[in-house]
Structures are given as C-alpha cells and as structure tokens.
Amino acid sequence: MANQSWPWIREIKTYGGEFDDDITTVIRSFPAIWVVFDGSGTPKKNGYNKTEYPLRFAVLVGARSVRNEESRRQGAGSSIGTYEMLEHVQRLLIGNDLSSVGVKGLAPLELGRTKPVFNTTTRGQSISVLAQEFTTQYTIIASDRDREEAEVGEIHRVNVDYYFQPSDGVEDAADLVEMKEN
C-alpha cells in the first residue's frame, strides 16, 4: 500500500495500540492507515501434510476535521474523509494475494465487515476511524517426514547376529559382511 500514489496519507503502519495511549498524539498522524492481525479461524486439514489456515486482518483508516462530523467521514475540500480512504483500501486489497510485494501462497483477500472504531470530537477536532475486515487463508504444507531423519553415511560393512532361540538372549552365530567398492 505504501507504494500507492496517495499524497493525502501521512502514515501507514501496523497497529500497536496507539488508540489506548494519548489520542491527541494519534490525531496528529491523520489521515492514517493501520493494519492489524485480527486472529485466525480453525485450521482445516485437507490432506496428509496440508492444512488450510484461515486468517483475519483489519485495516483501520482515520481522518480528522476541524469542521464537523460529516466532513471527517465524507471529506471536505482537499481533506479526505474516512469513506474515501476506505474505498481506496478496498479497491487495493479486494482480490489481492499480495504476490506483488513478495508474499507467496496467500489466497486472495476477501472483503469482511466494516465497523466504526471512533466517531467523536476530541479537543475541538472531529475524528473518524473505521475498521475494514479482510479474510484470507494460506495452506501450510508440512515437510516430507522422510527428510527429517538424519542422513546415514555410506555403509561399508554389515554385522548380522543369529539367535536360534531368541528367548535365551545368547548369540549363536555372527557374520560380518564387508562391502566392496566398484
């Protein structure tokens, strides 16, 4: 997203609890976009070594206005509102598998619910923050179990012990077979 031509954006980053801290500090970064991992669904096994792993992400868009409640959502003049920001994010991410930024194996993102996070006035500034959910999944492929075993070096000789009565624990005979190189 950061490579998009969005001159109105001040900040795009992962969400780290900024709204829990001083909200006036966060407002200074508006208009801004945050991405947050919202959890996973129940993994579904779909083969011997394959598991589908569903994921949920939320993209938060935040805008402010000194005018009024409507302009923080709709935008006014050169100021963008959260509805337009949300539209840009949706157009960019719906159906995107993020392969253009080096992510491999992710199913295309699907649109989820949109929820208001903040829609209030703080210190004379009207702020709006909306959260857009996206769902996706990727398939985890477990490694081939044979590759996990330690590699055995070359075998040059084999020892065979013979027990004619295994229950007595006495070795009755033994052979040592030497391998020849060709």
C-alpha positions, 0 to 999 in steps of 0.5 A, spaced: 500 500 500 505 504 501 507 504 494 500 507 492 500 514 489 496 517 495 499 524 497 493 525 502 496 519 507 501 521 512 502 514 515 501 507 514 503 502 519 501 496 523 497 497 529 500 497 536 495 500 540 496 507 539 488 508 540 489 506 548 495 511 549 494 519 548 489 520 542 491 527 541 498 524 539 494 519 534 490 525 531 496 528 529 498 522 524 491 523 520 489 521 515 492 514 517 492 507 515 493 501 520 493 494 519 492 489 524 492 481 525 485 480 527 486 472 529 485 466 525 479 461 524 480 453 525 485 450 521 482 445 516 486 439 514 485 437 507 490 432 506 496 428 509 501 434 510 496 440 508 492 444 512 488 450 510 489 456 515 484 461 515 486 468 517 483 475 519 486 482 518 483 489 519 485 495 516 483 501 520 483 508 516 482 515 520 481 522 518 480 528 522 476 535 521 476 541 524 469 542 521 464 537 523 462 530 523 460 529 516 466 532 513 471 527 517 467 521 514 465 524 507 471 529 506 471 536 505 475 540 500 482 537 499 481 533 506 479 526 505 474 523 509 474 516 512 469 513 506 474 515 501 480 512 504 476 506 505 474 505 498 481 506 496 483 500 501 478 496 498 479 497 491 487 495 493 486 489 497 479 486 494 482 480 490 489 481 492 494 475 494 499 480 495 504 476 490 506 483 488 510 485 494 513 478 495 508 474 499 507 467 496 501 462 497 496 467 500 489 466 497 486 472 495 483 477 500 476 477 501 472 483 503 469 482 511 465 487 515 466 494 516 465 497 523 466 504 526 472 504 531 471 512 533 466 517 531 467 523 536 470 530 537 476 530 541 479 537 543 475 541 538 477 536 532 472 531 529 475 524 528 473 518 524 476 511 524 473 505 521 475 498 521 475 494 514 475 486 515 479 482 510 479 474 510 484 470 507 487 463 508 494 460 506 495 452 506 501 450 510 504 444 507 508 440 512 515 437 510 516 430 507 517 426 514 522 422 510 527 428 510 527 429 517 531 423 519 538 424 519 542 422 513 546 415 514 553 415 511 555 410 506 555 403 509 561 399 508 560 393 512 554 389 515 554 385 522 548 380 522 547 376 529 543 369 529 539 367 535 536 360 534 532 361 540 531 368 541 528 367 548 535 365 551 538 372 549 545 368 547 548 369 540 549 363 536 552 365 530 555 372 527 557 374 520 560 380 518 559 382 511 564 387 508 562 391 502 566 392 496 567 398 492 566 398 484 
